[in-house]
Structures are given as structure tokens and as C-alpha cells.
């Protein structure tokens, strides 16, 4: 079990586990998950770390789009954001890139979930390792992430 799954069990939050064989040559982890699990890609979300060079934040957006850094900065109440370096993300979360779950991170970070998640009954996020996703209600995800809010932070590719 991963820290994400352990935390969801401890908090008694309803979720489903979805495993697939991760291709070590694949770098588009979210789209790989959607394809291999046979899910609608608009319901699969990726976990990104961003920083204003003082603090780090978690942004959760659909794998079908990208993070709008200006809108994310506005949602977090900061002037400007940059994407975190992979090593920073791994150090802060305790997870490997491609398997970073928004749940059960080593350091609890302020989180924003793209508003599009609210139109889904269930969304899928990394379960804490490559080849493992968890499905849960968007509001349940917001409950287990620190100060999680919904805001329009994603944009279509």
C-alpha cells in the first residue's frame, strides 16, 4: 500500500484502486493511465507542483490540458509561479515523478483542483506510484488535501 491509499483508508473515504502495467519508456503518465485503464481522459487528473520561490503548492489539472500558471498564481494568491523541478517535487512529496499523488504527501501543501473536476462524479489521480491510480469523488479529494479549493487553473491543449 502507498501513503495515499493508507490515508484514504484511515479517513474512511470511498475510493477505487486501478492498476496497470506502466511502460518505462512512457513519459506522459496521465494519458497512459487513461488509455490503459479505458477511462475518459477528461476524468483523469495529473498532480503538479509549483512554486513562487518562497512556497510550494499542488495544482491538480486534467491530463487532457495544461496548467495555466497565471490563473494558478491568482488562485494561490501569489504574483508569479514556476513549475517545480522534478527533484524538488520528489523531495517534498515522497513520491516519484509520474506517481505523485495529491494524497498522503510527505509535506502537506496548499492545493488547488481545476474547477472542471466538479462536473465529474469521480476523478482519477495517481495512487502514489507509476501504474496505480485511485478513483474518488472530487469533493472527497478536496477533503484530504490541505486547504484544497476548486478554481479554473487548467486550459485545453
N, C-alpha and C positions, 0 to 999 in steps of 0.2 A: 504494500500500500504506500501511496505517496502522502506527503503532508497535506495536500489538497483534499484527498479522499478522507483522511483521518479527521480533518477539521469539519468537513461536511457531516460526517457520521456523528461526531461529538456534538455538533449544533442541531442534530436531528433534522437536517434539511434534505428534502427529497431530491434525488439525483439519479442519473443512469450512467453506467460506465460503457464506453465504446472503444474497443481496441482494434488496431490494425497493424499490419506489418509495415513499419517505416522503411522507406528506401533511403539508405545512407547517402545517396547521390542527390536527393531532392532537397532543395533549399526553400521551396515555397510550402511551408509546413501546413498552413491552414487550408490551402486549396487541395493539398494531398489528402488531408483528413476528410474533407467534404467528398472528394471523389471516391476514396477507398471505403468510406462508410455509407456511401449512397445518400448523402444528405443534400438538401437545398443549400447551396453555398451562402445564401443570404442569412442563414441561421447559424453559420459558423463564424466565430469571432476570434481575433488574434489579440494577444496581450503585448502591449508595447510600453517601454519605459522611456520617459522624457525627463529633461532637467532644465531648470532656469539657472544652472550653475551654483545655486545655493541648496536647492532641494530637488528630490526626485519624485516623480508622480507616475501612476499607472494609467494608461489610456487603453480602452478596450473598444475595438472597431471591427466591422465586418471584414472578412478575408477578401471580399469582392471589391474592396475600396482601399483608400489610404487615409492616413491621419492628416487632418488639416491643423498644422501647428499653430496658426493664428487663432483658430477657434478653440483649440485646446488650451492655449495660454489664457484666453478670455475665461474659459470655464474654470481654470485653476486660480484665476485672479493674479496672474503674473504678466510681466511685459512681453517676454520672449521665451521660447522653448527651443531646445535642440533634442534630437534623438540621443538616447544614452548609448554609449559604446557597449558592444556585446559583453565584454569583461565586467563592466560596471553593472549591467543588468544581472549577470550570473551571480556576482558577489552579493548584491542586495537581495535577490530573491531566493537564492539557494537552488535555483533550477538552471538547467542548460538551455541556451537559446534553441528555440524550436519545440521546447517543452515547458516554457514558462507559463505557469498557471497564475491567474489573478488571485487564487485562493491559497492560503497557507504559506505565504511568502515568509522568508526569514525575517525581513524587516517590513512592518506594516506601513504601507504608503497610501497617501490620499489617492483615490481612484475616481475616474470618470468613465462612464459607459456610454457609447454612442446612443443617442435617442432612438435610433431605428430598432434597437433591441426591444423596446417597449411594445412594438407591434407584433412580436413573436411570442408564441405560447411557451416555447422552450428554445434556449440557445445553447450552443456547444462551444466550450472553451477547453484549452489544454488541461489535462488532469495532472500535470506535473512531470511528464516525460514524453519524449517523442513516441508517437504511436498510441497515445492514450488521450482520449477526450472525455469530458463529462458533460452531460446534458442536464440543464436545470432551468427553472423559471427565472427570467431576468430580475424580478424583484427579490428572489431568494439570493441571487448572486450579489445584488447590491447590499443585502443584509450582512454578508460575510466579508465584504471588502470594506476597508476603513473609509469612513465618510463618503461612501460611493454616491455619486449623483449621476443623473442622466442629462446629457447635453448633446447638441448636434456638432460632434467633433470629427466625424468621418465624412469623406466625399468619395464619389464614384471614380473609378479609374478611367 
